[in-house]
Amino acid sequence: MTELLDVFFFFAKRFIYVVLFFFFSFVFYFLYKWFLCPRSKSHTIKTGLNHMIVNIVMMILSYFAFKKFKKQTLFIKNSQDILLKRFLLNSKDTEYGKKYNFKDIKTREEYQKQVPLSTYTNYKDYIQILHDSNPKDKNLLTSYPLKKLALTSGTSGSSKMLPFSSEQTKTFFLKGIAVLYKTILSHKGMTNLQKSCKIMFLPKFRKSPSGVRIGPASSGPEDSKKLLQLYSTPPEGYFIPTEKEGLYVHCLFALLDENLGMIEANFVSLIYYMFVKIEKSWEDFANDIENGEVSLSIDIPADIREKLKFKPNKKRADQIRKEFVEGNLKYIANRIWKHLNILLAVDTGSFVHYSNKLNYYVDFSKVPVYSPLYAATEGLIGINLNIRKKEYILVPQAQFFEFREVFVDEKVDDDYDDNDDDDEVEKHYNETILFIDQLEKGKYYEIIVTNFSGLYRYQIGDIIKVIKFYHNTPVIEFITRKHQLLNIRGEKTSEKQFLDAIENKSLKWNNHSLIDYTCIDYINEDDDLKKDTPHYSIYVELDSNTELSNNDNIKLDILLCKTNPIYKSFRDKDAIDTVVIHVVKTGTFKKLRSFMLKETSSPNQIKIPRVLNKQSHIDFIHSLML
């Protein structure tokens, strides 16, 4: 008995030593971060401790998640096969699973033969049933619990309503955020107790007749209540019901925090709008900071206004006035937030335009824009482990991936017939469907997914390019959305090709700045604005209401010929006419965004389409032409 007690006390003492070691290490580390490193002064001891605990927990979780991810990328075929079997096993007794005999499918090749490619049309009836009757009584698409019916942004047309399971949310966190968090924490200053300005607005949800929530797939304030204390905006500020007033409050509290560490949003366009707002209203923000409350001119609920009161800070207000009165706004962010570390937002595809404009306010060489995730309503697709680059590693166990090759550089035959129909377009696609381990570097592909929410071999419409491999897993860059192409004759001018042309420095815009732009496909253009030969109609907003000459049309047309040789071949044959640029009134795109907000459920996921397909949007743009 004595020997057992001796052994017990031996291990007990060592356990206590270990606990004390970690306790004092934590205390000293906290004191170091609190007193010797930049920190947000709005942190209390309690919120500061919570911030540090979140960092440590995420650091540990990220270590194990990344280790698992690395192994899966090494054995990519096996990882995808395991995931497919999991989907088939889970869904074999659903109506969709029985229809296509999931229980008899043993290999991925059999899955391709037995289950057809699908689009939204294939799921409309199932989704209507989920919408109208209790989903717990319906084993339709998947046995995973339905969390909500998620609305897509509607960028490439009408908004769609897709099933969204709780398993998909879990996958997004464990296979995405947890893996890349080590990349975030490894960046300079990211372990400091500095708050982040999280630009996030209260989404609108509604209930279906069956009681299912209908709203955006992206997270909102209610999904992350425990994390709101890590943000510069007080928790109450996230429950302001309107975007305009919500953005004002985000800007105000970001400016109040001189040691702000990060600015984050779903899309870089929101960060750009934030700086535009600060530029226009800096005097109001300085006055509010000096007075310690939100201006009465800002229409917010009285109870929220009361909770947003803070200690007046004349010193900080004067700092802001000094910077803005001088009038030099280039790299203003680096001066008003001297310890700003990083901007976190998607800045690929159509968002490159906003990123380029944001670079005026922020010196990206010191404060980079990090685009961490490539995701859609359908699920997580890729993660980015390189802060300075816009490349994504396909996530092996986020979704089951298939691909169809896209021939973006295909030559067009000289004997093209103007009467050819849409079959011409299909010549740009290879009908052979490939698996993730069959992709080749330098080639372009359309993504097809099978996910946790009951979508099978679903064509999401994204076009990507494989640029290299991480172990045995493709590293990709996003190119465009399938329905965000300008495509009159089969020339397929992509978002990137158009962006490279319209952002070319040789375009002077009559000595004005380009604020924003969109296009209307010829088939959707107003008859009064059409020329006899098909052409691109471009709608631009400049920083002043000014007309452009025909020379601007010709310059942009020449640039498009350089970025897309196939477009040039049609121009040379006069099968496509010269581009036509229409100038819209200043403020048009801000109004378009507000108009789009009425048709969707969340400001967090609104994207200005680079090609307008929806008639209401086309009519709106037409109404604001000069």
NUDOFI-56360 format. One record per residue: residue in three letters; x, y, z of N, C-alpha, C in turn. Coordinates in steps of 0.02 Angstrom, whole numbers, plus 50000, padded with zeros to 5 digits. Layout:
BEGIN
ALAXYZXYZXYZ...
// end
This chain:
BEGIN
MET500424994050000500005000050000500435006350000THR500965006050040501425011750044501755013149977GLU501935007649943502255008349877501775011549827LEU501145009649831500645012549786500555020049799LEU500555021849864500495028849881501105032849857ASP501685029749863502295033049839502265034449764VAL502025029349728501955030149655501445035649640PHE500885035549677500365040549667500635047549678PHE500985048649735501245055249750501795057349701PHE502175052449676502695053749628502395056849564PHE501875053549539501555056049477501125062349491ALA500825062749550500415068549568500845074849570LYS501445074249600501895079949605502105082349535ARG502265077549493502475079349425501905082349385PHE501305079849397500725082649364500625089949386ILE500705091149451500635097949477501175102549449TYR501785099849443502335103849414502175105849342VAL501905100949304501735102349234501185107549230VAL500675106749273500125111549273500375118549291LEU500795118949343501075125449364501505128549309PHE501895124149274502325126549220501895129849165PHE501365126249144500945129049092500555135149116PHE500345135149179499985140749206500405147149206PHE501015146549234501455152449237501695154549167SER501785149549123501975151249054501425155349021PHE500795153249033500225156849006500195163949034VAL500285164449100500255171049133500785175749105PHE501415173249101501955177449076501845179349003TYR501605174648963501465175948893500915181248886PHE500405180648928499855185548927500115192548946LEU500515192848999500785199249022501225202448967TYR501605198148933502035200648878501605203648823LYS501085200048803500645202448750500255208648772TRP500085208948836499675214348861500065220948867PHE500675220548893501055226648908501585228448855LEU501855223548818502425224948775502265224648700CYS501675222348682501485221848612500875226348598PRO500785228348535500185232348519499555228548537ARG499085231948570498445228648586497895233848582SER497295231348572496715235748569496525237948639LYS496485244548649496355247248716495645245948740SER495215243948695494525242348716494485235448748HIS495035231648745495055225148778495055226048854THR494645222248889494695221648961495145215548976ILE495325214649039495725208749057495355202449035LYS494685202349046494285196449030494285195148955THR494145200248915494115199248842494815197848813GLY495325200948844496005199548823496205192348835LEU496015189748894496145182648910495765178048861ASN495145179848847494745175848800495065175848731HIS495325181648711495655182348646496265177748643MET496655177748697497255173548697497075166148698ILE496565164348735496345157248738496105154948669VAL495735159348634495505157548566496115156348521ASN496615160748525497215159948485497575153348499ILE497635151748563497995145548583497605139348561VAL496945139448573496535133648554496555132648478MET496495138148441496515137648368497205135448342MET497725137548378498405135548359498485127948366ILE498225125248421498275118048433497835114248383LEU497215116548374496755113348327497045113548256SER497335119248238497605120048171498195115348159TYR498585114148211499165109648204498935102648183PHE498425100148217498175093348202497775093248137ALA497385098448125496995098748063497455099048002PHE497985102948007498455103547951498825097047940LYS499005093647994499355087247988498925082147951LYS498285082147967497815077647933497715079647861PHE497655086147848497575088747781498175086847737LYS498765087547764499375086047727499385078747705LYS499185074347750499165067147734498655065847679GLN498075069147682497555068247632497775070747563THR498165076047561498405078647497498935074047466LEU499275070247508499765065347482499405059547449PHE498865057347480498485051547455497795053947431ILE497815058147380497215061747359496675057047331LYS496875052147291496375047547263496015043747318ASN496405041247365496115037347421495655041847463SER495875048047475495465052647515494785054047482GLN494795055047416494175056347380493735050047376ASP494045044247368493665037947366493295036747432ILE493655038047486493355037147553492755041747561LEU492835048047539492295052847545491685050847503LEU491815048547441491265046447398490875040647429LYS491235035747456490905030047488490485032347548ARG490735037347583490355040047640489705043247616PHE489745047047561489135050147533488635044847511LEU488875039747477488435034547450488105030547505LEU488495028947557488225025147614487705029247651ASN487855035547660487395040047695486735040947658SER486755040847591486175042747552485835037047515LYS486065030847528485805025147490485055024047501ASP484785026247558484075025147572483645031347559THR483955036547532483565042547514483205041347447GLU482735045547431482375044747367482855045447309TYR483325050247314483805051147260484275045147256GLY484475042647314484925036847316484605030547288LYS483965029647302483605023847275483505024547199LYS483375030647178483255031847106483865029747064TYR484465030947092485075029447054485485023647085ASN485145019747127485445013547155486125014747186PHE486165019447233486795020847267487075014647301LYS486645010247326486875004447364487284999547321ASP487194999947256487554995347211488204998347184ILE488335004747198488925008047171489535006547215LYS490055003847185490655001947223491265006247206THR491275009147147491865013047126491645019847099ARG492135024247092491985030847065491785030546991GLU492055025646955491865024646885491135022546879GLU490925018246924490215016146924489765022046942TYR490015026246988489635032247007489525036746947GLN490035037646906489965041746846489465038846796LYS489485032146788489045028846740488315028846763GLN488215028146828487545027146855487175033546872VAL487555038746891487245044946913487395050446862PRO486885053746835486995058846783487255065446813LEU487565069346771487735076246790487085079946805SER487125084746850486515088246870486615095846872THR486045099246867486025106546876485455107946925TYR485335114346937484815116146986484125113246968THR483985112746904483345110146881483205103246909ASN483725099146916483635092246940483395091947012TYR483475097347049483325097247121482725101547140LYS482445105047092481905109747107481315106447143ASP481105100647119480525097247150480685095047221TYR481285092347231481495090147298481505096147346ILE481795101647323481855107647365481175110447382GLN480705110047334480035112547346479695108447401ILE479815101847402479535097547454479835099447522LEU480505100447524480835102447586480565109147610HIS480405113547563480145120147579479435119747607ASP479025115147580478315115047596478125110447654SER478515105047664478335100247716478925098847762ASN478785095947819479305094747870479865090447842PRO480485093147838481035089447809481235083247850LYS481045083147914481205077347956480805071147934ASP480255072447901479835066947876480025064747806LYS480495068447776480665067147706481395065147699ASN481525059047680482205056747668482335057447593LEU482445063547571482455065047499483145064647468LEU483605068847493484255069547460484835067047503THR484795068047567485335065847612485045064647682SER485375060447720485145059247788485455064047838TYR485935068247816486215073347860485665078447876PRO485625080647939485105085547958485145091947917LEU484565094247895484525100447856484565106447904LYS485045110747893485125116747935484705122547910LYS484695123347843484305128747813484275127647738LEU483865131647706483865132047633484255138447617ALA484845137547587485295143147576485165146447509LEU485145153047510485045156947449485715158847420THR485805157547356486415159647322486375167147309SER486945170247292486955177547283486585179847221GLY486495175347172486155177247110486575181347063THR487235180947070487695184947029487605183346955SER487525176946938487485175046868486775173746845GLY486295176446881485595175646862485145176046923SER484605172246923484155172246980484465168547039SER484295170847100484535167547160484215160647165LYS484625155647185484375148847192484335147147266MET483905142347282483815140047350484085132847355LEU484625131947392484955125347395484935122547465PRO484875115947472484895112947539485585113947569PHE485605115247635486235116547669486225112747736SER486635107747742486625103447801487095105947856SER486975103847917487415105647973488105102547963GLU488145096847928488785093647914489225098047869GLN488895101947826489265106447782489595112047822THR489245114547873489535119747916490135117047954LYS490055111047980490595107648017491215106647972THR491095104447910491635103347863492005109847847PHE491625115247838491915121747822492405123847877PHE492215122647939492655124647995493255120048003LEU493125113448006493665108648021494135107447962LYS493875107547901494285106147842494555112547809GLY494265118147830494475124547799494805129147849ILE494415132447890494675137447937495205134547984ALA495065128748012495535125748059496215124248026VAL496205122247963496825120447928497245126747914LEU496915132047891497305137947869497445142847926TYR497175141647986497265146348040498005147048059LYS498385141648050499105142048063499445147148018THR499185147747957499455152647909499315159747934ILE498705160847960498525167447986498945169248047LEU499005164548094499375165948156500125166648144SER500375163748090501095164248076501285171048047HIS500785175048025500925181647997501095186448053LYS501525191148038501775195948087501205199448124GLY501235199148191500765202748233500105199348246MET499975193648215499305190648219499175186948284THR499685186148327499555183248394499485188748447ASN499535195048426499435200548473498705201148492LEU498575204648546497885205548569497585211748535GLN497605211648469497315217048429496645214748401LYS496155218948407495495217148381495485217848305SER494975214848276494865215048204494225218948189CYS494235222848135493615225848111493295220748064LYS492775217548089492415212648049491805215948018ILE491835217047952491275220247917490755214847902MET490255214747943489735209547938489075212647957PHE488555210847921487895213847932487395208447950LEU486855210647980486325206048002485935203547941PRO485985196947926485615194247869484865193647884LYS484485193347831483765192547838483575185247826PHE483275182147876483035175247868482265175247870ARG481985170547835481275169447840481145162047849LYS480555160347868480385153247879479945150747822SER480085144647799479665141547749479035138747783PRO478525136747745477925133847776478085127747820SER478645124347804478825118447844479255120247905GLY479405126847912479795129047970480545129347959VAL480765128047898481485128247883481695135547872ARG482275137247901482545144047891482785144847819ILE482635150547789482865152147721483275158547725GLY483895158047701484335163947705485015162347674PRO485505166647685486165165747654486555159947685ALA487015157247646487455151947672487995154847716SER488205161047701488745164147739488525165447811SER489005165447856488855166247927488665173547942GLY488275174447995488075181048018488245181848091PRO488085187548121488245188848191487975183548239GLU487385180948224487075175948269487455169348269ASP487845168048216488225161848212488885162248250SER489095168248269489745168948301489725173748361LYS489205173048402489115177548459489705177448507LYS490005171548517490565170948564491195174348539LEU491235175548473491825178648445491765186148436LEU491165188948448491045196048435491485200448478GLN491705197948537492125201948581492835202848553LEU493005199048500493665199748469493665205148415TYR493075208148403493015213148350492975220148378SER493195225048338493205231948361492495234648371THR492025232548328491325234648336491025230948396PRO490715234548443490385231248499489845226348474PRO489705221048511489225215948489488555218948466GLU488325224148502487675227148485487675230148414GLY488265232348391488315235448326488165230648269TYR488235224148282488105219048230487365217548221PHE486955220448264486235219048260485845225248237ILE486205229948206485875235548173485555232848109PRO484915234048098484555230648044484715233147973THR485025239047966485145241747899485885242247884GLU486065241047820486775240747801487105247547806LYS486785252747783487095259447783487305261647853GLU486855260847901487005262747970487505257948001GLY487445251447982487915246448008488625247947986LEU488705249947922489375251547897489655257647933TYR489235262547947489465268547983489755266648051VAL489405262248086489625260148153490275256048149HIS490335251648099490965247948089491545252748078CYS491445257748035491975262648021492165266548085LEU491665268648122491775272648182492215269048232PHE492035262848248492405259248300493075256648275ALA493145255748210493795254048182494265260048190LEU494015266048175494425272148182494595273548255LEU494145271948300494265272948372494855268748397ASP494945262848368495475258248390496115259648351GLU496575263448381497195265248347497655259248337ASN497545253848374497955247848368497585242148333LEU497125243848289496755238848252497245234148216GLY497105227548219497575222748191497375220148122MET496725219848108496505216748046495835219648026ILE495715219947960495055221647933494845215647891GLU494255213047905494025207047869493305207747845ALA493165204547789492495204447760492455198547713ASN491855196647693491785191247644492145192947579PHE492045199147556492325201347492492695207847500VAL493225208847462493635214847467493245221047448SER492705220347411492285226047393492015229447455LEU491845225547506491575228547568492105232747603ILE492735230547601493275234447632493385240847592TYR493345240347526493405246347484492845251347501TYR492225248947507491665253347523491775256647592MET492095253047636492245255747703492695261847697PHE493215261347655493675266947648493355272747610VAL492925271347563492555276647529492125280447579LYS491805276847624491385279947676491815284147724ILE492385281547744492835285347789493075291747755GLU493245291247691493475297047654492935302547652LYS492315300547642491765305347636491535308147703SER491605304147756491295306047821491795306447878TRP492435307547863492935307447917492805312747970GLU492535318547951492395323848001491855321448050ASP491345318048024490825315348068491105310248116PHE491545305848090491845300748133492275303848188ALA492665308948169493095312348218492675315648272ASN492125318848253491685322048302491375316848349ASP491165311148321490865305948363491365303148413ILE491985302348391492515299748435492655304748491GLU492635311148475492755316248526492165316648575ASN491555315348550490955315848593490795309348630GLY491065303748605490955297348639490285294048623GLU489985295748567489355292548548489235293248473VAL488785288848447488605288948377488165295048364SER488315298548309487935304548292487185303148288LEU486795307948310486055307248308485795307148237SER486205309248189485995309148119485975301948091ILE486285297348127486295290248106485695286748137ASP485275284148093484635281248114484715274048138ILE484825273348204484875266648233484405266248294PRO484185260248312483725259448369484025262548433ALA483605265648473483825269248533484195264848582ASP483955258548591484285254148639484985252248617ILE485075251448551485745249848525486195256048530ARG485915261948515486305268148520486585268948591GLU486165267648640486375268448710486955263848727LYS486925257648702487445252748717488095254048679LEU488045258248627488645259748587489025265748612LYS488805268848668489165274448696489845272148723PHE490345276548717491025274748738491365280948768LYS491955279848796492325285348827492575290148773PRO492415296648778492645301448728493415301348723ASN493665302348662494385301948651494595307548603LYS494705313548632494895319348591495565318348556LYS496025315048591496695313948563496645310048498ARG496255304648498496175300448438495805304348384ALA495305308248403494935312248355495395317148319ASP495845320348358496315325148328496815321648282GLN497015315548299497465311748256497145310648188ILE496505308748188496145307348126496065313848086ARG495875319248120495805325648085496455327748052LYS497005327048088497655328948062497825325347997GLU497695318747995497865314747936497425316647876PHE496785317847889496325319147833496335326347810VAL496465331047856496495338047837497065339247787GLU497605335647796498175336347750498005334447679GLY497485330347670497225328947603497565323347565ASN498095320447592498435314947558498145308247581LEU497715305347540497385299147560497745292847537LYS498285293647499498655287747476498965284347537TYR498815278047544499055273847600498835276547668ILE498255279647670497995282547732497915277247787ALA497735271147767497635265847817498265264447857ASN498845264647824499465263247858499665268747908ARG499365274647899499525280147945499035280548003ILE498395279247990497915279648046497905273348089TRP498155267848060498235261548099498955259148089LYS499395261548130500115260148120500295252848132HIS499855249148165500005242048180499525237348143LEU499215239848090498765235548050499185230148016ASN498975223848023499375218247999499145215347932ILE498485215047921498245211247863497525213047847LEU497325212247784496625212647764496415205647743LEU495845203547766495605196747754494965196947714ALA494995194947650494405195147607494555191847540VAL494035189447507494105186747439494235192547392ASP494775192147353494925197447305495115194647237THR494815188947221494945185847155494345187047109GLY494415185047046493855185746999493645192946990SER493005194146994492745200946983492945205847037PHE493215203347093493405207747148494095210947139VAL494465208847088495115211747074495055219247063HIS494515221347031494405228547018494395232447083TYR494045229847134493995233347198494665233047235SER495015227547228495675226847260496165232047231ASN496135233047166496575237947134496425245047160LYS495795246547170495605253147195495765253847269LEU495705248447306495865248547378496605249747390ASN497015247647342497745248547347497945255947353TYR497495260447334497625267647343497625269447417TYR497175266347455497105267947526497585263847570VAL497775257947546498185253347587498805251247548ASP499385251647580500005249347549500045241747558PHE499895238147504499865230847507500545227647520SER501085231247508501755228447522501865227747597LYS501505231747636501565231447709500955228047742VAL500375228947712499765225947737499435222147680PRO499575215747673499315212047615498575210347621VAL498265209147564497595206347562497655198747558TYR497385195347607497425188047608496735185147592SER496705181247539496085177947518496125170647540PRO495865168947600496005162447630495615156547601LEU495015157847577494565152347559494265153247489TYR494175147747456493785147547394493175143247409ALA492605146447415492005142747435491405145647398ALA490865141847399490235143847369489675141247413THR489055143047395488485140447433488495132747433GLU488755129747379488775122447373489285119347420GLY489755123347446490225120547494490935123247485LEU491375120947529492085122847528492425119547468ILE492845123347432493195120647374493945120547386GLY494235126147407494965126447415495175131047471ILE495795130047495496085134447546496755137047521ASN496925142947545497535146347524498025146547583LEU498605143547574499115143447628499675148547615ASN499565152947567500075157947551499755164847552ILE499915168847603499595175347612499695180047553ARG500265179647520500425184247466500175182047398LYS499865176147394499635173747329498895172247329LYS498605171647269497895170147260497825163247230GLU498025158147267498005151247243497705146847297TYR497345141747275496965137647321497115130247311ILE497245126747365497325119547363496635116447370LEU496445112247322495795108847328495785104747393VAL495245105347431495205101947496494955094747486PRO495385089747500495225082747482494575080047509GLN494375082147570493775079147599493235084347614ALA493225089647574492695094547580492095092647537GLN492245090647475491745088347427492075083147382PHE491655079047349491935074547298491945078447233PHE492555079147204492645083447146492695079447081GLU492385082147029492495079946960492595086146917PHE492875085146857493055090846816492935089446742ARG492745094746706492685094246634493155099546604GLU493605097246560494105101746533493775107146489VAL494035113146495493805118846456494375121246412PHE494255121846347494775123946301494705131446289VAL495005135446334494915142646329495325145846274ASP495855142446251496285145246199496155142246130GLU495595138846123495445135446060495375140446002LYS495665138845945495605143045885494905142345856VAL494675147645823494025147345791494125146545716ASP493755141945686493825140645615493655146845574ASP494025147745519493905153445475493235152945438ASP492985146845434492355145945397491745146345443TYR491825149945499491275150745546490665153745510ASP490095150745524489465152945494489055156945544ASP488845162945526488455167045572487815163745595ASN487595158645559486965155245577487075149345624ASP487715148045642487845142645689487475143945754ASP487235138645785486855139445847487315138345907ASP487005137245965487385136646027487825130446031ASP487755125845983488195120045983488925122045976GLU489035127945945489725130445937490065131146004VAL489655133446054489925134546121490175127946151GLU489825122546138490005116246169490665113446144LYS490905115946087491545113646062492125115746108HIS491975120246155492485122646200492535118146262TYR492145112846265492145108346323492285101146301ASN492675097746342492795090646331492265086646368GLU491945082146335491405078346367491665073246417THR492305071646416492595066946464492635070146532ILE492355066846582492365069446650492955066346688LEU493355070546718493975068446752493905068646827PHE494335064746860494375064846933494955069346954ILE494985070847018495475075647044496195073647031ASP496335067147030497025064747020497205064346946GLN496745066346902496875065946829496975072846798LEU496985078046838497065084746812497785086146793GLU497875090746746498545092446721498695099846731LYS499315101246748499545108146758499445112246694GLY499195118346702499115122946646498455122446610LYS498045117546628497395116646593496835119746634TYR496275121046598495685124246628495125119046635TYR494745119746689494215114846702493605118146733GLU493035115146718492415116946752492325112146811ILE492115114746868492055110746929491365107446935ILE491365101146954490755097346967490825094347037VAL490315095047080490385092947150489825088247172THR490005084147221489525080447260489645082547332ASN489125084747368489255087747434488855084647490PHE488925087547549488615084847610487865086647615SER487625090647569486935093047574486465089847524GLY486705084847486486265081247441486285083547369LEU486835086547348486935088147277487425083047248TYR487245079947192487635074547164487845076147092ARG488505076347081488785077947016488485084546990TYR488505089447034488185095847023488665100746990GLN488455103746935488875108446898488785115446926ILE489295117746963489225124146998489375130146953GLY489685128846895489795134146846490445138046854ASP490895135746898491535139246907492065136246860ILE492465140746831493015138646788493675140046825ILE494105135146830494745135946866495325133746821LYS495925135746842496535133746807496995130246857VAL497285124546838497765121146881498455124446868ILE498755127146922499395130646913499985126646939LYS499855121946985500385117547011500065112247055PHE500475108547092500215103447137500515104247206TYR500105103247257500335102947326500325095547345HIS500915092547351500985085247354500655082447291ASN500095078847298499775076047238499095079347224THR498975085047255498335088347250498395094847209PRO497945095947162497985101947120497925108447160VAL498345113247141498295120047166497995124147108ILE497465127747122497095130947068497035138447078GLU496855141947025496645148847030495965149446998PHE495545153547028494875154647001494925159046939ILE494575157046886494595160846823493955164846813THR493385161446814492755164946802492165160446819ARG491585163446820490965159646823490735158246752LYS490465152346741490255150246674489765155146643HIS489315157946683488805162446656489005169746665GLN489645170946683489895177746685490385178846627LEU490285175146574490665176046513490275180346465LEU490635184346425490325187646368490415182946309ASN489865180846280489915175446231489375176146178ILE489535180046127489055181346073489105176046018ARG489735174345999489845169845942490245163645961GLY490335162546025490755157046047491455159246065GLU491555165846071492225168546085492415168046159LYS491915167646203492005166646274492525171346306THR492375177646308492805182446342492685181846417SER493205179946452493135178646524493165185146565GLU492985184546629493035190246675493735193046675LYS494225188546679494925190746684495145194346620GLN494965191546563495155194746500494845201646494PHE494215202246515493885208646512494195213546562LEU494335211046622494645215246674495315217946651ASP495725213546621496385215746596496325221346545ALA495795221046505495695226246454495445232746485ILE494925232346526494605238446550495025242046603GLU495485238446636495915241546686496585243646656ASN496675242846591497305244746560497415252346568LYS498025254146584498175261146598498135265646537SER498125262746478498075266846418497375269746409LEU496875266946444496205269846443496175275746492LYS496075281746466496105287746507495425290046533TRP494885287446504494195289146525494085296646527ASN494335299946475494245307246471494515310746533ASN495095308146558495435310946617495015310246681HIS494625304946685494245303446746494415296446771SER494195294846832494335288246861493735283646850LEU493885277346835493365272246828493155269946898ILE492525270646915492275268546981492055261246979ASP491645259446930491405252646925491135251446855TYR490985245146840490755243546772490365237046772THR489965236046721489635229746708489485229346633CYS489265223546611489125222546540488435219446531ILE488165220346472487535217046454487645213246390ASP487475206946391487555202846331487075205446277TYR487285204746216486905207546159486185205046158ILE486095198746174485425195846170484945198946220ASN485215201746275484805204746327484755212346321GLU485135215246274485155222546269484505225346242ASP484355231446263483765235046240483805236146164ASP483265234846129483265235346055483485242246031ASP483325247546069483495254346049484245255546052LEU484615251346091485335252446100485745247546058LYS485425243146022485775238045983485985240745914LYS486585238745893486775239745823486555233445785ASP486585233745719486365227945679486805221845692THR487455222845700487915217245712488015216445787PRO488005210245812488095209145884488725212445911HIS488685215045974489255218546004489185218346080TYR489715220246114489695220746187489445227746207SER488995227946255488765234346284489065234846354ILE489485239946364489835240846428489545246946463TYR489375246246526489105251746565489605253646619VAL489855259846615490375262046661490135267946703GLU490375268246765490275274046808490945277346819LEU490985283846805491595287746816491495292146877ASP492035295346899491985299646959491645306246945SER491435307246883491055313346865490605311646806ASN490045315046802489585313846746489875316946682THR490175312846642490485315346580490385310346524GLU490295312746464490205308446406490885306146380LEU490895300546346491505297946314491425298246239SER491975298446204491955298646131491985291646102ASN491875291146037491925284646002492635281846004ASN493125286246013493825283946019493915279346079ASP493535280646132493575276346191493315269346176ASN492785269046136492525262546114493055258646076ILE493385262246031493895259045988494485256646029LYS494715260846077495285259046120495145252646160LEU494545252446191494365246546230494305240446186ASP494045241346126493965235846079494645232946059ILE495135237246047495815235046030496125231146087LEU496015233446149496285230046208495955223146217LEU495305222646203494965216246207495235211346155CYS495405213946096495705209646044496375206846067LYS496735210746108497385208446133497305203246188THR496805204146231496725199546287496365193046266ASN495965193346214495605187346190495685186646114PRO496165182646091496285181746020495675179145982ILE495245175246017494655172545983494155178245968TYR494095182846016493685188846004493955192545943LYS494615193245938494925196745882494755193445815SER494755186745815494605183245752493905184845727PHE493435185645773492755187545753492705194845733ARG493105199045766493105206145748493405207045678ASP493935203145663494255203645597493775201845541LYS493295197445556492805195245505492155199245508ASP492145204245554491545208445564490945204345587ALA491085198545619490545194545648490315197545715ILE490765201545746490605205345806490795212545793ASP490355217145812490485224245800490885227245859THR491105233445850491495236945901491105237545967VAL491465237246022491175238246088490825245046092VAL490275245246129489925251646141489935252946216ILE490215258846235490245260646306489695265646321HIS489305264146373488785268646397488995271146467VAL488965277546477489135280446543488495281146584VAL488515278946646487945279646691488105285146743LYS487595287546776487665293046824488095290946884THR488445295846913488845294346972488385291847028GLY488615286847064488215283847117487785278047093THR487805276547028487375271247000487505264447032PHE488135262547040488285255847065488135255147139LYS488165260647175487955260647245487205259447249LYS486835262747203486115261847200485925254747176LEU486325252147128486205245347104486295240347160ARG486805241447201486925236947258486345237147307SER486085243047320485505243747365484885240347334PHE484815241147268484255237947232484315230347237MET484925227647229485035220447233484905217947304LEU485055222247354484955220247424484225218747439LYS483775222247404483065220947415482855214047390GLU483265211247345483095204747315483455198947347THR483895200347395484265194947427484205195547502SER484525190947539484415190647611484995193247652SER485565194747620486145196847659486605201447621PRO486785207247651487285211647620487965208347617ASN488075203247659488735200047664488925196247601GLN488435194447559488605190347501488415193647434ILE488265200147435488095203547372488725204747331LYS488685203047267489235204247220488935207647159ILE489265213047137489035216347076489215211847017PRO488715209546978488865205146921489255208946867ARG489735205646837490105208746782489725207946716VAL489255203246715488795202646658488095202346687LEU487685207146670486995207246695486555202646653ASN486225197946687485775193346653485055194146676LYS484965197146734484295197846762483965204146736GLN483355203446710483025209046676482935215046722SER482775213846785482665219546831483305223546840HIS483885220146840484525223646847484685227546783ILE484535224446726484655227746661484225234146656ASP483585233546674483145239346672483385244846719PHE483645242846777483875247746826484475251646799ILE484955248146769485545251346740485335256046683HIS484875253746641484645257946585484335264446610SER484005264146667483655270046694484135275446719LEU484775273546728485255278246757485805280246707MET485675279046643486165281146592486155288746585LEU486735291546568486765298746554486385300346489
// end
